[in-house]
Amino acid sequence: MIAKISSGKDTAGLIRYLFDIEKATDHTDPHLVASWDGFAPDPGRSDDFVATRRLLVADLDLRVKQARRLDRAPARYVWHCSLRAASTDRKLSDEDWADIARRVVAATGIAPQGDPDGCRWVAVRHAPDHIHIAATKVRGDLSTARHWNDYLTADRELANIEKDYGLHQVVRGDRTAAKRSTRAEQEKARRTGHETTARERLRFAVRTAVSVATSPEEFLHILGATDDILVEVQRFPSGDIRGYKVAVEGDTNTIGESIWYSGSSLAPDLSFPQIRDRLTAVEKPDAITDRPSAPWLDAAIVTERIPLDLDRGDDAAAQAHIAALGEALDALPLLSPKEIRPRLRQAAAAFERATRSRVQAEHASARTLRGAIRAMRTQPFPRDGALLAMFLDVAILAVVAAGRWHQLHRHDQQVVAAHETLVHLQSAYDQAAAVPLAVLAHRKPPTPTSQRFVTLVHQTVPAYAQQVLDDRAWTALAAALAEAETVGHEPGILLQEAASQRTLGDARSPARTLTWRIRRLVQRPDPSSRVRPFPGPREAPASSLVTRSLRLNYPKRNL
């Protein structure tokens, strides 16, 4: 059940609308289901509709007029709340709606239960699935009702009502969601031929700039160099940066002035202080690598540890890793082939809601991941799409873990966002992995070698053995094991290490997941790490590639 609450200053106009059946053609049989004392005049059940409607307005406005004589009436004295049931809910009776209305006005402070001085209100039903509550905000003692945060208190009460009445339980937020585009912004976007509003385009541009910047100053430089984006930096008298605001070039108001948005109006985590805190928690590499694949490989290895990091019980660190994962998804469309970018943009946009919660992130905990992601921009995208597929494979498992962490903390909207992200990310992965897996499959080892690997699979992952062997990616896994053996790895130990890194239960295709894990293990630059068991969530050695500092340096440049 959803509530919409607003304030106004015209009781007669609101009552006229609620009982109208001529202009509002969707209104049927408007009538009262409840009122402040149970005896309010009901125009919908009266022979003299107009006179009864006027009498109802006069009764509602009585205290407002009294308070106005004492100059104590609020300017916007009308309180309007609509309550709508879900389309899948059963039809509620008038008695049900009356009880719901009483609970809502009590919870919001309009008419607390047992308070004889509560405000005057009525609940009008003019459709099967919703009611409207109209109230005047002057109490019996002529003071103004205390109804601050009425939307939140109403929403909490509606959650209880849904359980008590067996209704559909709405996915509720925690007030960390980005502000939605207004109807006016949406209509303007349609008129100008844009698929997204200016607010949404600016949010995407800012998040993308944050995902690849290594300092607050570079963030502003990258953002200012973005096509069609205007940036205005605000400074303290000392010259230090206080904040910023952005606008889409050509997006103007009625007098031709650019429409500016502050970072915090785009999303809670896009204010300049929030961005500064994140970017000062980016690990700074100190040596450039001569391995083109190194940044992608290192980013995949660090991302692979996110599920373990989320299981450690440190909520502040977990929230930081989820936020850093969001930055990785924001950066991918810039770093990937053109044909896969639409899906990656959709995944990043969906996961944006999952990157924030009421848990305060300790961004320093995710500095290694942030450093690895920024190092990726220094290298051209490898022609071998295997590195992108490898990264997407671990990113999918990280998103699954993020969704599970949010579910554990009852972050309903974030859970939905994670599930939506998986749809887009898995589609992007399927597209990215098709060619690399096919290339591997063409290098299928001889039958005796394959049979030996079959035995290894049964010995190493007995619970998933048949699923792995029946998978279309089995030939690619066998080829990966054969290639690893050729360069000196022991296939049995390698397969055991790959299987122990993380449960295969979250993987859609255990064979593909094992293939990419083995490829990562083989490509690690440190020979001593080839057969070292992957550290468990409680025993990660300090010398592990995942936990040590990434030694990658790169010059700052524009995208």
RODO-2510 file (C-alpha; in nm, 4 decimals, decimal comma):
residues 559
     n   res          X          Y          Z
     1     m     0,0000     0,0000     0,0000
     2     i     0,1358     0,3392    -0,0992
     3     a     0,0737     0,6809     0,0578
     4     k     0,1003     1,0200    -0,1101
     5     i     0,0865     1,3229     0,1170
     6     s     0,0586     1,6913     0,0333
     7     s    -0,0492     2,0210     0,1904
     8     g    -0,2764     2,2933     0,0564
     9     k    -0,4909     2,5916     0,1490
    10     d    -0,8296     2,5196    -0,0072
    11     t    -1,0529     2,2766     0,1814
    12     a    -1,3492     2,3435    -0,0446
    13     g    -1,1482     2,2730    -0,3607
    14     l    -1,0188     1,9406    -0,2270
    15     i    -1,3633     1,8225    -0,1122
    16     r    -1,5122     1,9315    -0,4449
    17     y    -1,2543     1,7181    -0,6298
    18     l    -1,3005     1,4121    -0,4068
    19     f    -1,6760     1,4035    -0,4627
    20     d    -1,6709     1,5049    -0,8300
    21     i    -1,8059     1,2486    -1,0777
    22     e    -1,8421     1,4687    -1,3850
    23     k    -1,4885     1,5876    -1,4645
    24     a    -1,3197     1,2990    -1,2835
    25     t    -1,4746     1,0157    -1,4827
    26     d    -1,2869     0,7479    -1,2853
    27     h    -1,4682     0,8463    -0,9640
    28     t    -1,7557     0,6120    -0,8793
    29     d    -1,9896     0,6340    -0,5811
    30     p    -1,7856     0,8840    -0,3716
    31     h    -1,8755     0,8619    -0,0033
    32     l    -1,7278     0,8870     0,3441
    33     v    -1,5943     0,5743     0,5126
    34     a    -1,4709     0,7447     0,8312
    35     s    -1,4377     1,0862     0,9984
    36     w    -1,2975     1,2495     1,3102
    37     d    -1,6076     1,1809     1,5190
    38     g    -1,8014     0,9357     1,3017
    39     f    -2,0814     1,1874     1,2454
    40     a    -1,9488     1,4138     0,9707
    41     p    -2,2052     1,5011     0,6994
    42     d    -2,1626     1,2802     0,3908
    43     p    -2,2433     1,4511     0,0574
    44     g    -2,2320     1,1152    -0,1168
    45     r    -2,5210     0,9842     0,0894
    46     s    -2,7318     1,3028     0,1063
    47     d    -3,0338     1,4096    -0,0971
    48     d    -2,8985     1,7658    -0,1077
    49     f    -2,5431     1,7102    -0,2334
    50     v    -2,4345     2,0752    -0,2657
    51     a    -2,5662     2,1870     0,0741
    52     t    -2,4155     1,8849     0,2502
    53     r    -2,0799     1,9407     0,0805
    54     r    -2,0764     2,3027     0,2012
    55     l    -2,1666     2,1879     0,5508
    56     l    -1,8808     1,9363     0,5484
    57     v    -1,6318     2,2045     0,4393
    58     a    -1,7581     2,4383     0,7115
    59     d    -1,7149     2,1698     0,9779
    60     l    -1,3622     2,0912     0,8626
    61     d    -1,2672     2,4606     0,8522
    62     l    -1,4227     2,5550     1,1871
    63     r    -1,1000     2,5492     1,3905
    64     v    -0,9038     2,7093     1,1070
    65     k    -1,1327     3,0126     1,1192
    66     q    -1,1030     3,0291     1,4971
    67     a    -0,7229     3,0137     1,4799
    68     r    -0,7175     3,2732     1,2029
    69     r    -0,8872     3,5260     1,4293
    70     l    -0,5943     3,4821     1,6669
    71     d    -0,3455     3,4898     1,3797
    72     r    -0,2435     3,1327     1,4628
    73     a    -0,3617     2,9439     1,1527
    74     p    -0,0892     2,7919     0,9307
    75     a    -0,0692     2,9201     0,5721
    76     r    -0,1162     2,5731     0,4253
    77     y    -0,3702     2,4275     0,6620
    78     v    -0,5082     2,1422     0,4493
    79     w    -0,3521     1,7949     0,4841
    80     h    -0,4229     1,5508     0,2012
    81     c    -0,3207     1,1837     0,2057
    82     s    -0,4158     0,9265    -0,0571
    83     l    -0,3799     0,5558     0,0222
    84     r    -0,3763     0,3062    -0,2642
    85     a    -0,3772    -0,0730    -0,2467
    86     a    -0,1822    -0,2885    -0,4913
    87     s    -0,3625    -0,4184    -0,7990
    88     t    -0,3129    -0,7746    -0,6709
    89     d    -0,4722    -0,7060    -0,3311
    90     r    -0,8187    -0,8274    -0,2418
    91     k    -1,0997    -0,5730    -0,2444
    92     l    -1,1184    -0,4020     0,0926
    93     s    -1,4529    -0,3152     0,2508
    94     d    -1,5537     0,0303     0,3742
    95     e    -1,4954    -0,0944     0,7286
    96     d    -1,1417    -0,2041     0,6356
    97     w    -1,0623     0,1327     0,4808
    98     a    -1,2110     0,3141     0,7823
    99     d    -0,9788     0,1246     1,0177
   100     i    -0,6788     0,1924     0,7897
   101     a    -0,7601     0,5651     0,7784
   102     r    -0,7826     0,5871     1,1596
   103     r    -0,4459     0,4119     1,1965
   104     v    -0,2787     0,6458     0,9489
   105     v    -0,4074     0,9724     1,0994
   106     a    -0,3061     0,8447     1,4431
   107     a     0,0427     0,7435     1,3299
   108     t     0,1106     1,0711     1,1498
   109     g     0,0040     1,2933     1,4393
   110     i    -0,3014     1,4351     1,2645
   111     a    -0,5381     1,2711     1,5128
   112     p    -0,3483     1,0677     1,7748
   113     q    -0,5500     0,7867     1,9244
   114     g    -0,7395     0,8954     2,2360
   115     d    -0,6599     1,2647     2,1818
   116     p    -0,9833     1,4716     2,2073
   117     d    -0,8059     1,7698     2,0481
   118     g    -0,7000     1,5819     1,7368
   119     c    -0,7523     1,7470     1,3983
   120     r    -1,0742     1,7176     1,2032
   121     w    -1,0514     1,4757     0,9108
   122     v    -1,2589     1,2654     0,6748
   123     a    -1,1768     0,9620     0,4598
   124     v    -1,3419     0,9575     0,1165
   125     r    -1,3700     0,6514    -0,1041
   126     h    -1,4482     0,7069    -0,4715
   127     a    -1,2809     0,3977    -0,6208
   128     p    -1,2449     0,0330    -0,5159
   129     d    -0,8667     0,0425    -0,4633
   130     h    -0,7965     0,3670    -0,2779
   131     i    -0,9176     0,6351    -0,0381
   132     h    -0,8327     0,9988     0,0270
   133     i    -0,7948     1,1499     0,3727
   134     a    -0,8675     1,5234     0,3932
   135     a    -0,7853     1,7031     0,7161
   136     t    -0,7351     2,0539     0,8487
   137     k    -0,4190     2,0926     1,0555
   138     v    -0,5581     2,3001     1,3444
   139     r    -0,6190     2,1079     1,6665
   140     g    -0,8925     2,1625     1,9238
   141     d    -0,6629     2,3837     2,1342
   142     l    -0,6006     2,5882     1,8150
   143     s    -0,2374     2,4775     1,7933
   144     t    -0,1007     2,3336     1,4694
   145     a    -0,0696     1,9581     1,4442
   146     r     0,2779     1,8110     1,4866
   147     h     0,3049     1,5947     1,1777
   148     w     0,6717     1,6202     1,0819
   149     n     0,8024     1,3233     0,8839
   150     d     0,4409     1,2253     0,8223
   151     y     0,5339     1,0345     0,5057
   152     l     0,7770     0,8128     0,6972
   153     t     0,5423     0,7531     0,9886
   154     a     0,2577     0,6755     0,7489
   155     d     0,4814     0,4410     0,5523
   156     r     0,5852     0,2535     0,8658
   157     e     0,2218     0,2145     0,9685
   158     l     0,1281     0,0962     0,6183
   159     a     0,3940    -0,1753     0,6453
   160     n     0,2162    -0,3014     0,9588
   161     i    -0,1226    -0,2700     0,7891
   162     e    -0,0030    -0,4801     0,4953
   163     k     0,0959    -0,7601     0,7340
   164     d    -0,2226    -0,7357     0,9428
   165     y    -0,4521    -0,7442     0,6371
   166     g    -0,2469    -0,9903     0,4325
   167     l    -0,1849    -0,7375     0,1555
   168     h     0,1016    -0,7109    -0,0887
   169     q     0,4117    -0,5912     0,0997
   170     v     0,5634    -0,2981    -0,0841
   171     v     0,9418    -0,2776    -0,1254
   172     r     1,0373     0,0178     0,0915
   173     g     1,3421     0,2389     0,0896
   174     d     1,5707     0,3843     0,3526
   175     r     1,5848     0,7433     0,2185
   176     t     1,9176     0,6849     0,0463
   177     a     1,7766     0,6560    -0,3054
   178     a     1,8597     0,9139    -0,5699
   179     k     1,5895     1,1724    -0,6250
   180     r     1,3569     1,0738    -0,9063
   181     s     1,3023     1,2955    -1,2060
   182     t     0,9903     1,5062    -1,1740
   183     r     0,6988     1,4729    -1,4134
   184     a     0,7922     1,8093    -1,5654
   185     e     1,1481     1,6854    -1,6283
   186     q     1,0177     1,3667    -1,7889
   187     e     0,7783     1,5571    -2,0154
   188     k     1,0555     1,7971    -2,1148
   189     a     1,2796     1,5048    -2,2099
   190     r     1,0041     1,3625    -2,4315
   191     r     0,9452     1,6987    -2,5980
   192     t     1,3148     1,7404    -2,6750
   193     g     1,3554     1,3851    -2,8057
   194     h     1,5694     1,2452    -2,5226
   195     e     1,5241     0,8995    -2,3749
   196     t     1,6422     1,0167    -2,0320
   197     t     1,5951     1,3364    -1,8355
   198     a     1,8668     1,5956    -1,7799
   199     r     1,8901     1,4848    -1,4164
   200     e     1,9531     1,1225    -1,5190
   201     r     2,2120     1,2189    -1,7821
   202     l     2,3969     1,4336    -1,5312
   203     r     2,3882     1,1590    -1,2686
   204     f     2,5396     0,9143    -1,5190
   205     a     2,8106     1,1632    -1,6208
   206     v     2,9077     1,2413    -1,2613
   207     r     2,9184     0,8758    -1,1560
   208     t     3,1307     0,7892    -1,4583
   209     a     3,3772     1,0678    -1,3803
   210     v     3,4015     0,9525    -1,0180
   211     s     3,4676     0,5933    -1,1263
   212     v     3,7860     0,6783    -1,3162
   213     a     3,9214     0,9814    -1,1272
   214     t     4,2044     0,9467    -0,8779
   215     s     4,1561     1,2774    -0,6949
   216     p     3,8833     1,5395    -0,6404
   217     e     4,0650     1,7791    -0,8731
   218     e     4,0878     1,5220    -1,1506
   219     f     3,7198     1,4399    -1,1044
   220     l     3,6250     1,8017    -1,1746
   221     h     3,8661     1,8143    -1,4698
   222     i     3,7196     1,4986    -1,6272
   223     l     3,3644     1,6162    -1,5669
   224     g     3,4386     1,9548    -1,7223
   225     a     3,5814     1,7871    -2,0326
   226     t     3,2666     1,5763    -2,0836
   227     d     3,0642     1,6680    -2,3912
   228     d     2,7481     1,8752    -2,3320
   229     i     2,8110     1,9078    -1,9557
   230     l     2,8566     2,2469    -1,7874
   231     v     3,0393     2,2545    -1,4538
   232     e     3,0562     2,5352    -1,1994
   233     v     3,2952     2,4941    -0,9064
   234     q     3,2074     2,6701    -0,5814
   235     r     3,4888     2,7746    -0,3467
   236     f     3,5379     2,9007     0,0067
   237     p     3,7013     3,2439     0,0576
   238     s     4,0246     3,0537     0,1205
   239     g     4,0096     2,9139    -0,2320
   240     d     3,9370     2,5562    -0,1229
   241     i     3,6646     2,3741    -0,3131
   242     r     3,3285     2,3877    -0,1370
   243     g     3,1171     2,2083    -0,3935
   244     y     3,0089     2,1930    -0,7545
   245     k     2,6989     2,2055    -0,9690
   246     v     2,6334     2,0777    -1,3183
   247     a     2,3956     2,1421    -1,6045
   248     v     2,3261     1,9963    -1,9461
   249     e     2,4245     2,2386    -2,2179
   250     g     2,1080     2,3744    -2,3785
   251     d     1,8815     2,2708    -2,0887
   252     t     1,7341     2,6073    -1,9877
   253     n     1,4360     2,7487    -1,8042
   254     t     1,1711     2,9813    -1,9449
   255     i     1,4014     3,2845    -1,9308
   256     g     1,6924     3,1091    -2,0986
   257     e     1,9058     3,0362    -1,7926
   258     s     2,0810     2,7006    -1,7551
   259     i     1,9164     2,4640    -1,5054
   260     w     2,1818     2,3690    -1,2511
   261     y     2,1891     2,0661    -1,0236
   262     s     2,4060     2,0280    -0,7160
   263     g     2,5765     1,6925    -0,6709
   264     s     2,3633     1,6063    -0,3679
   265     s     2,0447     1,6708    -0,5690
   266     l     2,1553     1,4022    -0,8161
   267     a     2,2254     1,1381    -0,5494
   268     p     2,3177     1,1417    -0,1789
   269     d     2,6676     1,0072    -0,2490
   270     l     2,7473     1,2596    -0,5250
   271     s     2,7925     1,5633    -0,3021
   272     f     3,1467     1,6971    -0,3168
   273     p     3,2363     1,5962     0,0430
   274     q     3,1207     1,2397    -0,0290
   275     i     3,3180     1,2239    -0,3540
   276     r     3,6263     1,3714    -0,1849
   277     d     3,6124     1,1054     0,0877
   278     r     3,5976     0,8280    -0,1708
   279     l     3,8722     0,9623    -0,3932
   280     t     4,1114     1,0172    -0,1055
   281     a     4,0662     0,6456    -0,0325
   282     v     4,2051     0,5327    -0,3696
   283     e     4,5274     0,3354    -0,3606
   284     k     4,7957     0,5182    -0,5555
   285     p     5,0088     0,2802    -0,7668
   286     d     5,3818     0,3508    -0,7689
   287     a     5,5195     0,1549    -1,0635
   288     i     5,3975     0,1131    -1,4179
   289     t     5,3475    -0,2399    -1,5485
   290     d     5,4628    -0,3774    -1,8805
   291     r     5,1873    -0,6408    -1,8821
   292     p     4,8881    -0,5098    -2,0819
   293     s     4,6574    -0,7566    -1,9080
   294     a     4,7769    -0,6747    -1,5550
   295     p     4,5173    -0,4102    -1,4587
   296     w     4,2263    -0,6247    -1,5777
   297     l     4,3633    -0,9350    -1,4106
   298     d     4,4363    -0,7557    -1,0837
   299     a     4,0907    -0,5959    -1,0819
   300     a     3,9309    -0,9376    -1,1347
   301     i     4,1341    -1,0892    -0,8506
   302     v     4,0373    -0,8111    -0,6096
   303     t     3,6707    -0,8205    -0,7159
   304     e     3,6702    -1,1962    -0,6622
   305     r     3,7339    -1,1353    -0,2930
   306     i     3,4280    -0,9145    -0,2430
   307     p     3,2004    -1,2047    -0,1338
   308     l     3,4565    -1,2973     0,1316
   309     d     3,4862    -0,9363     0,2440
   310     l     3,1083    -0,9119     0,2813
   311     d     3,1075    -1,2189     0,5059
   312     r     3,3529    -1,0789     0,7600
   313     g     3,0896    -0,9058     0,9716
   314     d     3,2297    -0,5541     0,9253
   315     d     2,9307    -0,3638     0,7868
   316     a     3,1185    -0,0378     0,7227
   317     a     3,3837    -0,2212     0,5197
   318     a     3,1174    -0,4255     0,3390
   319     q     2,9289    -0,1116     0,2355
   320     a     3,2568     0,0372     0,1081
   321     h     3,3264    -0,2691    -0,1078
   322     i     2,9748    -0,2575    -0,2533
   323     a     3,0190     0,1127    -0,3357
   324     a     3,3549     0,0359    -0,5010
   325     l     3,1913    -0,2438    -0,7003
   326     g     2,9398     0,0132    -0,8232
   327     e     3,2271     0,2328    -0,9388
   328     a     3,3709    -0,0633    -1,1294
   329     l     3,0405    -0,1142    -1,3105
   330     d     3,0235     0,2615    -1,3821
   331     a     3,3691     0,2474    -1,5432
   332     l     3,3138    -0,0629    -1,7574
   333     p     3,1144     0,1052    -2,0393
   334     l     3,4113     0,3372    -2,0990
   335     l     3,6582     0,0501    -2,1157
   336     s     3,4659    -0,2122    -2,3124
   337     p     3,3849    -0,2762    -2,6809
   338     k     3,1069    -0,0680    -2,8300
   339     e     2,8696    -0,3598    -2,8923
   340     i     2,8510    -0,4547    -2,5248
   341     r     2,8250    -0,1039    -2,3761
   342     p     2,4423    -0,0749    -2,3706
   343     r     2,4058    -0,3779    -2,1421
   344     l     2,6880    -0,2587    -1,9193
   345     r     2,5276     0,0869    -1,8892
   346     q     2,1992    -0,0764    -1,7904
   347     a     2,3777    -0,2883    -1,5297
   348     a     2,5557     0,0159    -1,3855
   349     a     2,2328     0,2188    -1,3745
   350     a     2,0483    -0,0638    -1,1980
   351     f     2,3237    -0,1252    -0,9415
   352     e     2,3424     0,2453    -0,8535
   353     r     2,0577     0,1971    -0,6037
   354     a     2,2437    -0,0918    -0,4376
   355     t     2,5573     0,1144    -0,3700
   356     r     2,4037     0,3103    -0,0809
   357     s     2,2334     0,2262     0,2451
   358     r     2,2059     0,3688     0,5952
   359     v     2,5303     0,1894     0,6795
   360     q     2,8153     0,4426     0,6713
   361     a     3,0896     0,3150     0,4413
   362     e     3,4518     0,3034     0,5574
   363     h     3,5959     0,3806     0,2139
   364     a     3,9559     0,3121     0,3125
   365     s     3,8622    -0,0570     0,3341
   366     a     3,8111    -0,0701    -0,0435
   367     r     4,1105     0,1367    -0,1540
   368     t     4,2785    -0,1620    -0,3276
   369     l     3,9747    -0,2314    -0,5428
   370     r     3,9409     0,1360    -0,6338
   371     g     4,3072     0,1520    -0,7299
   372     a     4,2751    -0,1587    -0,9469
   373     i     3,9724    -0,0201    -1,1296
   374     r     4,1452     0,3095    -1,2055
   375     a     4,4525     0,1262    -1,3322
   376     m     4,2350    -0,0412    -1,5979
   377     r     4,1836     0,2890    -1,7788
   378     t     4,5578     0,3180    -1,8509
   379     q     4,5599     0,0123    -2,0749
   380     p     4,3778    -0,0228    -2,4084
   381     f     4,1121    -0,2875    -2,4071
   382     p     4,2815    -0,6225    -2,4872
   383     r     4,1810    -0,7712    -2,8186
   384     d     4,1303    -1,1005    -2,6394
   385     g     3,7852    -1,0569    -2,4841
   386     a     3,8716    -1,3200    -2,2252
   387     l     3,9815    -1,0565    -1,9725
   388     l     3,6468    -0,8751    -1,9881
   389     a     3,4593    -1,2054    -1,9590
   390     m     3,6809    -1,3011    -1,6677
   391     f     3,6033    -0,9751    -1,4881
   392     l     3,2293    -1,0008    -1,5565
   393     d     3,2290    -1,3563    -1,4211
   394     v     3,3577    -1,2428    -1,0806
   395     a     3,1452    -0,9264    -1,0911
   396     i     2,8308    -1,1400    -1,1223
   397     l     2,9209    -1,3380    -0,8103
   398     a     3,0045    -1,0132    -0,6296
   399     v     2,6613    -0,8691    -0,7170
   400     v     2,4958    -1,1900    -0,5928
   401     a     2,6860    -1,1522    -0,2643
   402     a     2,5910    -0,7826    -0,2430
   403     g     2,2241    -0,8701    -0,2884
   404     r     2,2501    -1,1328    -0,0153
   405     w     2,4186    -0,8842     0,2213
   406     h     2,1461    -0,6256     0,1595
   407     q     1,8794    -0,8903     0,2146
   408     l     2,0371    -0,9821     0,5476
   409     h     2,0158    -0,6160     0,6484
   410     r     1,6589    -0,5794     0,5138
   411     h     1,7514    -0,3238     0,2493
   412     d     1,4568    -0,4081     0,0257
   413     q     1,5146    -0,1621    -0,2586
   414     q     1,8824    -0,2528    -0,2773
   415     v     1,7964    -0,6223    -0,3054
   416     v     1,5658    -0,5497    -0,5992
   417     a     1,8396    -0,3381    -0,7603
   418     a     2,0932    -0,6205    -0,7264
   419     h     1,8540    -0,8679    -0,8879
   420     e     1,7881    -0,6292    -1,1755
   421     t     2,1614    -0,5759    -1,2185
   422     l     2,2181    -0,9496    -1,2546
   423     v     1,9845    -0,9679    -1,5532
   424     h     2,1859    -0,7072    -1,7462
   425     l     2,5246    -0,8269    -1,6234
   426     q     2,4601    -1,1895    -1,7145
   427     s     2,3466    -1,0834    -2,0605
   428     a     2,6651    -0,8782    -2,1032
   429     y     2,8733    -1,1706    -1,9793
   430     d     2,7104    -1,4140    -2,2237
   431     q     2,7913    -1,1740    -2,5051
   432     a     3,1501    -1,1140    -2,3903
   433     a     3,2319    -1,4777    -2,3118
   434     a     3,0982    -1,6383    -2,6303
   435     v     3,4088    -1,5893    -2,8472
   436     p     3,6802    -1,6558    -2,5824
   437     l     3,5070    -1,9773    -2,4702
   438     a     3,4648    -2,0902    -2,8313
   439     v     3,8353    -2,0284    -2,8956
   440     l     3,9241    -2,2358    -2,5906
   441     a     3,6849    -2,5127    -2,6907
   442     h     3,8581    -2,5424    -3,0301
   443     r     4,1758    -2,6292    -2,8417
   444     k     4,0142    -2,9291    -2,6752
   445     p     4,2812    -3,1747    -2,5481
   446     p     4,3081    -3,5359    -2,6698
   447     t     4,0562    -3,7870    -2,5383
   448     p     4,2937    -3,9577    -2,2863
   449     t     4,3785    -3,6175    -2,1353
   450     s     4,0102    -3,5217    -2,1198
   451     q     3,9258    -3,8499    -1,9465
   452     r     4,1967    -3,7837    -1,6892
   453     f     4,0449    -3,4439    -1,6239
   454     v     3,6993    -3,6017    -1,5863
   455     t     3,8390    -3,8136    -1,3035
   456     l     3,9940    -3,5030    -1,1447
   457     v     3,6589    -3,3228    -1,1554
   458     h     3,4843    -3,6135    -0,9797
   459     q     3,7544    -3,6174    -0,7130
   460     t     3,7754    -3,2393    -0,6628
   461     v     3,4151    -3,1174    -0,6878
   462     p     3,1986    -3,4276    -0,6398
   463     a     2,8890    -3,2208    -0,5562
   464     y     2,9074    -3,0349    -0,8879
   465     a     3,0894    -3,2919    -1,1013
   466     q     2,7973    -3,3985    -1,3189
   467     q     2,6805    -3,0403    -1,3623
   468     v     3,0314    -2,9394    -1,4727
   469     l     3,0698    -3,2297    -1,7152
   470     d     2,7253    -3,1764    -1,8698
   471     d     2,7937    -2,8044    -1,9184
   472     r     2,8624    -2,6833    -2,2728
   473     a     3,1670    -2,5048    -2,1319
   474     w     3,3287    -2,8320    -2,0196
   475     t     3,5484    -2,8479    -2,3300
   476     a     3,6735    -2,4944    -2,2563
   477     l     3,7536    -2,5974    -1,8976
   478     a     3,9400    -2,9053    -2,0181
   479     a     4,1382    -2,6886    -2,2606
   480     a     4,2240    -2,4431    -1,9815
   481     l     4,3496    -2,7283    -1,7621
   482     a     4,5560    -2,8695    -2,0499
   483     e     4,7166    -2,5320    -2,1232
   484     a     4,7964    -2,4865    -1,7535
   485     e     4,9585    -2,8280    -1,7432
   486     t     5,1674    -2,7395    -2,0481
   487     v     5,3250    -2,4425    -1,8686
   488     g     5,4064    -2,6402    -1,5543
   489     h     5,0986    -2,6386    -1,3328
   490     e     4,9602    -2,9471    -1,1640
   491     p     4,5969    -2,9757    -1,2907
   492     g     4,4676    -3,1499    -0,9784
   493     i     4,6068    -2,8901    -0,7397
   494     l     4,5007    -2,6071    -0,9702
   495     l     4,1444    -2,7389    -0,9945
   496     q     4,1291    -2,7860    -0,6183
   497     e     4,2438    -2,4285    -0,5598
   498     a     3,9934    -2,2927    -0,8122
   499     a     3,7093    -2,4887    -0,6520
   500     s     3,8011    -2,3774    -0,2988
   501     q     3,8001    -2,0047    -0,3783
   502     r     3,4251    -1,9724    -0,3397
   503     t     3,1236    -2,2019    -0,3474
   504     l     2,9997    -2,2839    -0,6953
   505     g     2,6408    -2,2714    -0,5771
   506     d     2,5998    -1,9095    -0,6911
   507     a     2,7348    -1,9791    -1,0402
   508     r     2,4940    -2,0332    -1,3306
   509     s     2,7649    -2,2344    -1,5070
   510     p     3,0205    -2,3945    -1,2692
   511     a     3,2305    -2,5030    -1,5705
   512     r     3,2641    -2,1466    -1,6977
   513     t     3,3385    -2,0153    -1,3488
   514     l     3,6117    -2,2755    -1,2963
   515     t     3,7549    -2,1930    -1,6396
   516     w     3,8013    -1,8272    -1,5550
   517     r     3,9356    -1,9023    -1,2073
   518     i     4,1986    -2,1307    -1,3549
   519     r     4,2910    -1,8708    -1,6143
   520     r     4,3376    -1,6152    -1,3365
   521     l     4,5518    -1,8501    -1,1302
   522     v     4,7717    -1,9307    -1,4272
   523     q     4,8186    -1,5652    -1,5220
   524     r     4,9221    -1,4486    -1,1751
   525     p     5,2673    -1,2958    -1,2061
   526     d     5,4010    -1,4465    -0,8828
   527     p     5,5019    -1,8122    -0,9513
   528     s     5,4715    -1,8994    -0,5839
   529     s     5,0988    -1,8156    -0,5959
   530     r     5,0193    -2,0728    -0,8617
   531     v     4,9305    -2,3547    -0,6274
   532     r     4,8746    -2,1645    -0,3021
   533     p     4,5220    -2,2406    -0,1731
   534     f     4,2904    -1,9444    -0,1943
   535     p     4,2697    -1,7937     0,1557
   536     g     3,9441    -1,8461     0,3408
   537     p     3,7441    -1,5561     0,4794
   538     r     3,9225    -1,5745     0,8175
   539     e     4,2779    -1,6609     0,7165
   540     a     4,3932    -1,4393     0,4307
   541     p     4,7754    -1,4187     0,4310
   542     a     4,9287    -1,0744     0,4063
   543     s     5,1433    -1,1847     0,1123
   544     s     4,8447    -1,2697    -0,1069
   545     l     4,8209    -1,0754    -0,4326
   546     v     4,4715    -0,9775    -0,3345
   547     t     4,5738    -0,8137    -0,0064
   548     r     4,9081    -0,6628    -0,1002
   549     s     4,9446    -0,3187    -0,2592
   550     l     4,9027    -0,3062    -0,6360
   551     r     5,2183    -0,1598    -0,7848
   552     l     5,0744     0,0077    -1,0892
   553     n     5,1422     0,3696    -1,1776
   554     y     4,9937     0,5642    -1,4619
   555     p     4,9838     0,9226    -1,5837
   556     k     4,6668     1,1243    -1,5372
   557     r     4,4925     1,2006    -1,8595
   558     n     4,1533     1,2941    -1,9947
   559     l     3,9127     1,0292    -2,1151
***
